[in-house]
Amino acid sequence: MLHIIWSIIVGFIVGWIANHFIHTDIHGFWMTAGVGIAGSIVGGLIARLFSKPKEGQPFHPAGILMSIVGSVVLLLVLSKLGF
């Protein structure tokens, strides 16, 4: 249960930082946290392109920096699509 709460809190912080890089109209705690969590997944996929995850892991853990990069990429794509 605590890992879900921790993911939401870290997702909010990552989404908030990415939102300040791109200056979008995303407001609210849940939307910002959602962007941060989804950006972490995107960042993990980007990291997977450069290095393979350890044996037995299904995906690459992104880390805070790649989470921010993934969130920025996600916000750029969403802004180009008109969201």
All heavy atoms as an XYZ file, in Angstrom:
630
protein
N       0.816     -1.197      0.000
C       0.000      0.000      0.000
C       0.858      1.259      0.000
O       0.529      2.216     -0.688
C      -0.917     -0.049      1.225
C      -1.812      1.137      1.347
S      -3.020      1.109      0.044
C      -4.074      2.397      0.566
N       1.952      1.225      0.758
C       2.797      2.420      0.816
C       3.501      2.702     -0.506
O       3.770      3.866     -0.817
C       3.823      2.277      1.937
C       3.271      2.435      3.351
C       4.358      2.190      4.375
C       2.651      3.786      3.561
N       3.789      1.649     -1.294
C       4.450      1.905     -2.575
C       3.522      2.625     -3.549
O       3.980      3.382     -4.402
C       4.987      0.600     -3.171
C       3.938     -0.397     -3.535
N       3.311     -1.180     -2.618
C       3.401     -0.720     -4.732
C       2.434     -1.953     -3.214
N       2.463     -1.686     -4.507
N       2.221      2.410     -3.429
C       1.279      3.135     -4.282
C       1.234      4.611     -3.888
O       1.279      5.497     -4.757
C      -0.126      2.504     -4.186
C      -0.094      1.093     -4.758
C      -1.158      3.356     -4.912
C      -1.370      0.322     -4.542
N       1.199      4.878     -2.597
C       1.206      6.260     -2.120
C       2.509      6.949     -2.525
O       2.508      8.095     -2.976
C       0.988      6.303     -0.595
C      -0.408      5.780     -0.263
C       1.176      7.717     -0.053
C      -0.643      5.552      1.206
N       3.622      6.231     -2.368
C       4.929      6.795     -2.741
C       4.976      7.082     -4.240
O       5.504      8.110     -4.662
C       6.038      5.846     -2.317
C       7.394      6.377     -2.562
C       8.295      5.905     -3.467
C       8.028      7.485     -1.921
N       9.441      6.656     -3.418
C       9.300      7.623     -2.481
C       7.632      8.364     -0.931
C      10.177      8.621     -2.070
C       8.508      9.350     -0.534
C       9.766      9.459     -1.100
N       4.434      6.190     -5.074
C       4.411      6.415     -6.523
C       3.592      7.644     -6.881
O       3.966      8.412     -7.770
C       3.827      5.198     -7.245
O       4.626      4.079     -7.073
N       2.487      7.852     -6.184
C       1.643      9.023     -6.450
C       2.375     10.306     -6.052
O       2.356     11.291     -6.794
C       0.295      8.892     -5.726
C      -0.521      7.755     -6.348
C      -0.496     10.191     -5.779
C      -1.749      7.382     -5.561
N       3.040     10.294     -4.901
C       3.753     11.494     -4.443
C       4.916     11.824     -5.374
O       5.072     12.970     -5.812
C       4.233     11.310     -2.994
C       3.028     11.281     -2.044
C       5.203     12.422     -2.589
C       3.364     10.856     -0.640
N       5.721     10.821     -5.705
C       6.854     11.050     -6.611
C       6.347     11.420     -8.000
O       6.918     12.291     -8.669
C       7.783      9.819     -6.651
C       8.840      9.955     -7.724
C       8.440      9.616     -5.297
N       5.259     10.788     -8.449
C       4.666     11.135     -9.738
C       4.207     12.576     -9.786
O       4.374     13.263    -10.792
N       3.634     13.057     -8.676
C       3.224     14.461     -8.623
C       4.433     15.384     -8.722
O       4.398     16.376     -9.458
C       2.456     14.750     -7.337
C       2.135     16.200     -7.159
C       1.128     16.779     -7.896
C       2.861     16.992     -6.286
C       0.829     18.127     -7.759
C       2.573     18.327     -6.140
C       1.555     18.907     -6.881
N       5.501     15.075     -8.004
C       6.698     15.924     -8.034
C       7.301     15.939     -9.437
O       7.660     17.001     -9.964
C       7.716     15.456     -6.979
C       7.155     15.693     -5.574
C       9.053     16.158     -7.153
C       7.942     15.026     -4.469
N       7.396     14.768    -10.060
C       7.949     14.676    -11.423
C       7.051     15.419    -12.405
O       7.537     16.169    -13.266
C       8.137     13.196    -11.820
C       8.394     13.059    -13.305
C       9.259     12.574    -11.024
N       5.745     15.237    -12.302
C       4.816     15.949    -13.189
C       4.865     17.445    -13.000
O       4.765     18.212    -13.956
N       5.028     17.880    -11.751
C       5.126     19.309    -11.457
C       6.386     19.908    -12.079
O       6.338     20.987    -12.679
C       5.124     19.505     -9.942
C       5.140     20.922     -9.506
C       4.097     21.789     -9.491
C       6.266     21.651     -9.026
N       4.510     23.010     -9.019
C       5.847     22.951     -8.726
C       7.596     21.324     -8.816
C       6.701     23.918     -8.245
C       8.448     22.287     -8.331
C       7.995     23.569     -8.045
N       7.509     19.208    -11.969
C       8.761     19.687    -12.568
C       8.632     19.733    -14.088
O       9.015     20.726    -14.727
C       9.946     18.806    -12.133
C      10.212     18.995    -10.640
C      11.196     19.128    -12.942
C      11.195     18.000    -10.053
N       8.088     18.674    -14.690
C       7.925     18.645    -16.149
C       6.963     19.721    -16.615
O       7.165     20.335    -17.667
C       7.426     17.271    -16.585
N       5.922     19.982    -15.838
C       4.957     21.024    -16.182
C       5.612     22.397    -16.181
O       5.232     23.270    -16.964
C       3.783     20.971    -15.204
C       2.569     21.684    -15.712
O       2.480     22.028    -16.880
N       1.619     21.898    -14.836
N       6.593     22.610    -15.346
C       7.287     23.893    -15.326
C       8.288     24.029    -16.466
O       8.636     25.142    -16.842
C       7.967     24.106    -13.981
C       7.011     24.570    -12.931
N       6.152     23.715    -12.286
C       6.740     25.802    -12.454
C       5.416     24.394    -11.442
N       5.746     25.673    -11.525
N       8.742     22.918    -17.024
C       9.597     22.977    -18.207
C       8.795     23.319    -19.453
O       9.255     24.057    -20.319
C      10.323     21.645    -18.444
C      11.542     21.464    -17.608
C      11.691     20.344    -16.822
C      12.562     22.398    -17.607
C      12.815     20.154    -16.050
C      13.697     22.231    -16.843
C      13.818     21.101    -16.060
N       7.591     22.775    -19.570
C       6.793     22.906    -20.788
C       5.746     24.003    -20.680
O       5.302     24.538    -21.684
C       6.123     21.548    -21.126
C       7.177     20.454    -21.279
C       5.300     21.618    -22.396
C       8.179     20.718    -22.389
N       5.307     24.377    -19.492
C       4.292     25.413    -19.256
C       2.969     25.059    -19.925
O       2.451     25.784    -20.761
C       4.762     26.783    -19.753
C       6.023     27.245    -19.115
N       6.103     27.581    -17.783
C       7.268     27.397    -19.621
C       7.343     27.944    -17.502
N       8.072     27.834    -18.587
N       2.419     23.907    -19.530
C       1.127     23.492    -20.064
C       0.007     23.918    -19.121
O       0.252     24.479    -18.062
C       1.082     21.963    -20.243
O       1.280     21.352    -18.967
C       2.131     21.500    -21.217
N      -1.210     23.640    -19.531
C      -2.380     24.009    -18.724
C      -2.880     22.854    -17.862
O      -4.055     22.792    -17.531
C      -3.511     24.485    -19.640
C      -3.199     25.811    -20.270
O      -2.423     26.576    -19.674
O      -3.717     26.082    -21.359
N      -2.012     21.914    -17.534
C      -2.409     20.802    -16.675
C      -2.409     21.295    -15.240
O      -1.405     21.750    -14.717
C      -1.463     19.606    -16.855
C      -1.627     19.040    -18.255
C      -1.724     18.548    -15.807
C      -0.729     17.900    -18.569
N      -3.583     21.218    -14.615
C      -3.724     21.672    -13.238
C      -4.352     20.557    -12.417
O      -5.030     19.690    -12.938
C      -4.602     22.921    -13.163
C      -4.040     24.082    -13.903
N      -2.917     24.750    -13.492
C      -4.431     24.679    -15.050
C      -2.660     25.726    -14.343
N      -3.567     25.699    -15.309
N      -4.131     20.601    -11.161
C      -4.720     19.629    -10.260
C      -3.737     18.547     -9.868
O      -2.835     18.184    -10.625
N      -3.934     18.059     -8.681
C      -3.023     17.054     -8.127
C      -3.050     15.766     -8.925
O      -2.011     15.220     -9.281
C      -3.395     16.789     -6.661
C      -2.557     15.733     -6.022
C      -1.311     16.044     -5.527
C      -3.015     14.425     -5.923
C      -0.520     15.067     -4.944
C      -2.238     13.453     -5.338
C      -0.986     13.772     -4.843
N      -4.249     15.240     -9.222
C      -4.353     13.935     -9.856
C      -3.864     13.959    -11.293
O      -3.228     12.992    -11.746
C      -5.779     13.415     -9.774
C      -6.171     13.129     -8.366
C      -7.079     13.817     -7.620
C      -5.628     12.130     -7.502
N      -7.139     13.294     -6.355
C      -6.256     12.247     -6.252
C      -4.665     11.140     -7.662
C      -5.961     11.411     -5.184
C      -4.379     10.311     -6.593
C      -5.020     10.446     -5.376
N      -4.129     15.010    -12.021
C      -3.656     15.099    -13.402
C      -2.133     15.214    -13.446
O      -1.475     14.570    -14.258
C      -4.302     16.280    -14.111
C      -3.932     16.373    -15.562
S      -4.516     14.976    -16.498
C      -5.932     15.693    -17.238
N      -1.574     16.014    -12.550
C      -0.120     16.176    -12.492
C       0.543     14.872    -12.074
O       1.564     14.478    -12.645
C       0.248     17.305    -11.512
O      -0.438     18.489    -11.901
C       1.733     17.568    -11.524
N      -0.029     14.184    -11.090
C       0.523     12.898    -10.661
C       0.419     11.866    -11.776
O       1.340     11.068    -11.984
C      -0.196     12.410     -9.410
N      -0.676     11.877    -12.508
C      -0.839     10.946    -13.628
C       0.190     11.167    -14.722
O       0.724     10.206    -15.286
N       0.462     12.430    -15.023
C       1.490     12.746    -16.017
C       2.862     12.272    -15.523
O       3.653     11.721    -16.287
C       1.507     14.260    -16.334
C       2.753     14.666    -17.089
C       0.276     14.635    -17.125
N       3.141     12.460    -14.242
C       4.422     12.020    -13.687
C       4.578     10.512    -13.703
O       5.648      9.991    -14.049
N       3.526      9.785    -13.364
C       3.586      8.325    -13.362
C       3.709      7.792    -14.794
O       4.519      6.907    -15.072
C       2.354      7.744    -12.647
C       2.419      8.096    -11.152
C       2.270      6.246    -12.836
C       1.157      7.802    -10.389
N       2.919      8.334    -15.704
C       3.013      7.913    -17.102
C       4.368      8.305    -17.693
O       4.945      7.561    -18.487
C       1.881      8.536    -17.914
N       4.896      9.452    -17.286
C       6.211      9.879    -17.744
C       7.307      8.955    -17.240
O       8.308      8.738    -17.926
N       7.124      8.391    -16.069
C       8.083      7.432    -15.554
C       8.105      6.174    -16.413
O       9.166      5.605    -16.668
C       7.750      7.079    -14.106
O       8.660      6.141    -13.614
N       6.936      5.750    -16.865
C       6.872      4.588    -17.762
C       7.537      4.905    -19.094
O       8.313      4.112    -19.625
C       5.411      4.150    -17.947
C       4.865      3.647    -16.607
C       5.282      3.083    -19.029
C       3.381      3.413    -16.595
N       7.256      6.084    -19.643
C       7.886      6.508    -20.897
C       9.399      6.616    -20.722
O      10.172      6.182    -21.577
C       7.289      7.841    -21.394
C       8.067      8.399    -22.569
C       5.826      7.655    -21.760
N       9.836      7.174    -19.589
C      11.270      7.276    -19.314
C      11.924      5.913    -19.202
O      13.060      5.720    -19.647
N      11.224      4.943    -18.615
C      11.738      3.579    -18.546
C      11.873      2.950    -19.920
O      12.829      2.224    -20.191
N      10.919      3.238    -20.813
C      11.006      2.724    -22.176
C      12.154      3.378    -22.939
O      12.838      2.719    -23.723
C       9.683      2.937    -22.905
C       8.502      2.133    -22.374
C       7.219      2.550    -23.076
C       8.746      0.645    -22.524
N      12.371      4.665    -22.712
C      13.503      5.347    -23.344
C      14.817      4.780    -22.818
O      15.756      4.533    -23.582
C      13.420      6.867    -23.110
C      12.232      7.457    -23.852
C      14.712      7.558    -23.549
C      11.936      8.906    -23.508
N      14.898      4.538    -21.512
C      16.113      3.964    -20.921
C      16.371      2.565    -21.452
O      17.531      2.148    -21.592
C      15.994      3.948    -19.401
N      15.317      1.839    -21.760
C      15.471      0.482    -22.293
C      16.137      0.492    -23.671
O      16.783     -0.483    -24.059
C      14.112     -0.187    -22.356
C      14.186     -1.646    -22.703
C      12.798     -2.263    -22.748
N      12.946     -3.657    -23.038
C      12.645     -4.622    -22.197
N      12.158     -4.320    -21.020
N      12.810     -5.875    -22.526
N      15.995      1.571    -24.414
C      16.642      1.671    -25.718
C      18.163      1.719    -25.588
O      18.890      1.273    -26.478
C      16.163      2.917    -26.461
C      14.701      2.949    -26.868
C      14.365      4.321    -27.451
C      14.406      1.860    -27.865
N      18.659      2.266    -24.474
C      20.091      2.455    -24.303
C      20.763      1.355    -23.487
O      21.943      1.103    -23.651
C      20.375      3.814    -23.654
C      19.918      4.956    -24.510
C      18.811      5.701    -24.153
C      20.561      5.261    -25.687
C      18.369      6.748    -24.934
C      20.134      6.309    -26.487
C      19.037      7.061    -26.113
N      20.025      0.724    -22.592
C      20.590     -0.371    -21.809
C      19.495     -1.364    -21.460
O      18.358     -0.978    -21.192
C      21.233      0.160    -20.531
O      20.265      0.685    -19.660
N      19.856     -2.631    -21.481
C      18.876     -3.669    -21.170
C      18.703     -3.770    -19.665
O      19.633     -3.563    -18.907
C      19.337     -5.005    -21.727
C      19.302     -5.080    -23.214
C      19.528     -6.485    -23.667
C      19.280     -6.526    -25.157
N      18.776     -7.793    -25.572
N      17.476     -4.108    -19.220
C      17.269     -4.293    -17.782
C      17.978     -5.556    -17.300
O      18.371     -6.405    -18.097
C      15.755     -4.426    -17.655
C      15.268     -4.803    -19.000
C      16.248     -4.262    -19.980
N      18.132     -5.659    -15.985
C      18.771     -6.836    -15.416
C      17.968     -8.081    -15.747
O      16.773     -8.017    -16.009
C      18.897     -6.683    -13.898
C      19.850     -5.611    -13.487
C      19.936     -5.532    -11.987
C      20.867     -4.415    -11.580
N      20.927     -4.264    -10.117
N      18.648     -9.203    -15.722
C      18.006    -10.477    -16.040
C      16.844    -10.752    -15.088
O      16.983    -10.637    -13.878
C      19.032    -11.607    -15.918
C      18.626    -12.884    -16.598
C      18.531    -12.744    -18.099
O      19.364    -12.057    -18.698
O      17.588    -13.324    -18.659
N      15.695    -11.065    -15.639
C      14.518    -11.377    -14.847
C      13.597    -10.192    -14.584
O      12.509    -10.357    -14.063
N      14.018     -8.968    -14.931
C      13.161     -7.806    -14.747
C      12.389     -7.541    -16.033
O      12.961     -7.557    -17.116
C      13.976     -6.568    -14.393
C      14.528     -6.576    -13.005
C      15.232     -5.267    -12.683
O      15.824     -4.642    -13.558
N      15.176     -4.870    -11.427
N      11.084     -7.287    -15.933
C      10.296     -7.072    -17.146
C      10.577     -5.729    -17.823
O      10.455     -5.610    -19.025
C       8.850     -7.146    -16.661
C       8.915     -6.855    -15.205
C      10.265     -7.315    -14.733
N      10.937     -4.698    -17.026
C      11.237     -3.399    -17.623
C      12.316     -2.697    -16.812
O      12.692     -3.126    -15.741
C       9.983     -2.526    -17.770
C       9.391     -2.068    -16.465
C       9.724     -0.841    -15.955
C       8.502     -2.850    -15.771
C       9.186     -0.412    -14.758
C       7.955     -2.439    -14.586
C       8.306     -1.209    -14.072
N      12.804     -1.615    -17.343
C      13.908     -0.857    -16.768
C      13.368      0.188    -15.800
O      12.529      0.985    -16.174
C      14.652     -0.169    -17.912
C      16.055      0.186    -17.610
N      16.393      1.177    -16.744
C      17.222     -0.341    -18.055
C      17.709      1.266    -16.687
N      18.224      0.356    -17.458
N      13.825      0.217    -14.547
C      13.384      1.300    -13.658
C      13.967      2.627    -14.134
O      15.153      2.728    -14.438
C      13.935      0.893    -12.292
C      15.034     -0.054    -12.586
C      14.722     -0.709    -13.892
N      13.136      3.635    -14.219
C      13.533      4.862    -14.885
C      14.442      5.740    -14.031
O      15.408      6.290    -14.519
C      12.291      5.657    -15.290
N      14.147      5.907    -12.778
C      14.881      6.874    -11.982
C      14.253      8.244    -12.142
O      13.420      8.483    -13.024
N      14.636      9.162    -11.281
C      13.989     10.469    -11.248
C      14.290     11.289    -12.502
O      13.405     11.949    -13.051
C      14.346     11.228     -9.954
C      13.427     12.412     -9.744
C      15.785     11.674     -9.937
C      12.121     12.050     -9.173
N      15.526     11.234    -12.997
C      15.894     12.036    -14.162
C      15.170     11.553    -15.418
O      14.597     12.353    -16.161
C      17.404     12.014    -14.367
C      17.925     12.869    -15.503
C      17.615     14.338    -15.241
C      19.405     12.670    -15.687
N      15.162     10.244    -15.637
C      14.469      9.729    -16.819
C      12.960      9.869    -16.681
O      12.258      9.979    -17.682
C      14.853      8.273    -17.068
C      16.251      8.103    -17.633
S      16.545      9.050    -19.143
C      15.460      8.249    -20.290
N      12.453      9.884    -15.459
C      11.031     10.142    -15.261
C      10.666     11.551    -15.696
O       9.630     11.771    -16.324
C      10.653      9.932    -13.799
O      10.836      8.606    -13.416
N      11.526     12.516    -15.368
C      11.289     13.901    -15.790
C      11.377     14.012    -17.304
O      10.539     14.651    -17.942
C      12.272     14.852    -15.087
C      11.987     14.892    -13.587
C      12.196     16.262    -15.681
C      13.035     15.606    -12.768
N      12.383     13.366    -17.902
C      12.529     13.389    -19.363
C      11.307     12.746    -20.021
O      10.756     13.286    -20.983
C      13.831     12.676    -19.788
C      13.880     12.464    -21.287
C      15.041     13.456    -19.324
N      10.868     11.614    -19.499
C       9.678     10.954    -20.043
C       8.436     11.805    -19.904
O       7.593     11.844    -20.802
N       8.293     12.519    -18.785
C       7.136     13.399    -18.590
C       7.167     14.570    -19.548
O       6.121     14.981    -20.072
C       7.093     13.904    -17.152
O       6.867     12.858    -16.265
N       8.348     15.127    -19.782
C       8.471     16.234    -20.735
C       8.105     15.754    -22.139
O       7.363     16.429    -22.863
C       9.894     16.833    -20.684
C      10.151     17.745    -21.862
C      10.112     17.573    -19.385
N       8.591     14.574    -22.519
C       8.252     14.012    -23.833
C       6.745     13.780    -23.933
O       6.116     14.109    -24.940
C       9.044     12.706    -24.085
C       8.507     11.956    -25.289
C      10.519     12.999    -24.241
N       6.166     13.233    -22.880
C       4.727     12.990    -22.865
C       3.937     14.287    -22.979
O       2.958     14.364    -23.736
C       4.340     12.244    -21.586
C       2.889     11.854    -21.434
C       2.493     10.834    -22.495
C       2.644     11.302    -20.054
N       4.345     15.327    -22.259
C       3.646     16.611    -22.343
C       3.796     17.241    -23.726
O       2.854     17.868    -24.226
C       4.161     17.564    -21.269
C       3.687     17.280    -19.853
C       4.392     18.211    -18.870
C       2.188     17.428    -19.742
N       4.953     17.081    -24.351
C       5.129     17.602    -25.714
C       4.202     16.891    -26.697
O       3.585     17.529    -27.549
C       6.583     17.453    -26.156
C       7.568     18.423    -25.537
C       9.000     18.063    -25.925
C       7.257     19.840    -25.974
N       4.112     15.569    -26.574
C       3.222     14.815    -27.457
C       1.768     15.190    -27.214
O       1.006     15.393    -28.165
C       3.453     13.285    -27.261
C       2.365     12.481    -27.948
C       4.822     12.887    -27.762
N       1.376     15.312    -25.950
C      -0.005     15.689    -25.641
C      -0.336     17.094    -26.150
O      -1.441     17.348    -26.617
C      -0.261     15.594    -24.137
C      -0.352     14.190    -23.563
C      -0.479     14.259    -22.053
C      -1.500     13.430    -24.176
N       0.624     18.015    -26.056
C       0.352     19.374    -26.536
C       0.249     19.404    -28.068
O      -0.529     20.187    -28.610
C       1.430     20.334    -26.049
O       2.668     20.058    -26.662
N       1.002     18.566    -28.741
C       0.906     18.521    -30.212
C      -0.408     17.879    -30.669
O      -0.932     18.215    -31.722
C       2.081     17.733    -30.805
C       3.410     18.386    -30.613
C       3.494     19.700    -31.360
C       4.846     20.321    -31.105
N       4.937     21.671    -31.623
N      -0.942     16.965    -29.834
C      -2.214     16.324    -30.174
C      -3.417     17.178    -29.794
O      -4.546     16.863    -30.153
C      -2.311     14.964    -29.477
C      -1.357     13.897    -29.969
C      -1.484     12.634    -29.122
C      -1.591     13.584    -31.425
N      -3.187     18.261    -29.052
C      -4.261     19.173    -28.720
C      -4.902     18.952    -27.376
O      -5.994     19.441    -27.112
N      -4.284     18.210    -26.502
C      -4.851     17.964    -25.165
C      -4.424     19.007    -24.204
O      -3.514     19.547    -24.029
C      -4.450     16.585    -24.651
C      -5.153     15.476    -25.356
C      -4.500     14.720    -26.293
C      -6.493     15.212    -25.100
C      -5.139     13.692    -26.951
C      -7.141     14.203    -25.751
C      -6.464     13.430    -26.683
